[in-house]
């Protein structure tokens, strides 16, 4: 699994306080999507057992709304500094892990033979 965090310095407007955390891995490394989600959440929570258990207990895995995907994923990619390129190619099967909030969105989706975990958040 490869995990990358794009901090607020990555965005065109550093004052926006946006962050994107992504984890990707081959689908063949996991028994199913939920197995991947659990591994990605462990990376996302930096191994903090209380935070991890809190998030695991809240997982819903429901189809993501198109508007949320457009703003939180594709919109964030457009707001990232032009020196950073992120090509989501044939991304599909978007699901939200938790209900999307105005300042936090967490998705899992597929891209080719990969599972992708994606969190966008802002404190602004």
Secondary structure as GFF3:
##gff-version 3
##sequence-region A 1 124
A	DSSP	beta_strand	2	6	.	.	.	ID=ss1
A	DSSP	three_ten_helix	8	10	.	.	.	ID=ss2
A	DSSP	three_ten_helix	14	16	.	.	.	ID=ss3
A	DSSP	beta_strand	18	26	.	.	.	ID=ss4
A	DSSP	three_ten_helix	27	29	.	.	.	ID=ss5
A	DSSP	alpha_helix	33	44	.	.	.	ID=ss6
A	DSSP	alpha_helix	49	58	.	.	.	ID=ss7
A	DSSP	beta_strand	62	63	.	.	.	ID=ss8
A	DSSP	alpha_helix	66	69	.	.	.	ID=ss9
A	DSSP	pi_helix	70	75	.	.	.	ID=ss10
A	DSSP	alpha_helix	76	79	.	.	.	ID=ss11
A	DSSP	beta_strand	92	96	.	.	.	ID=ss12
A	DSSP	beta_strand	104	111	.	.	.	ID=ss13
A	DSSP	beta_strand	114	122	.	.	.	ID=ss14
###
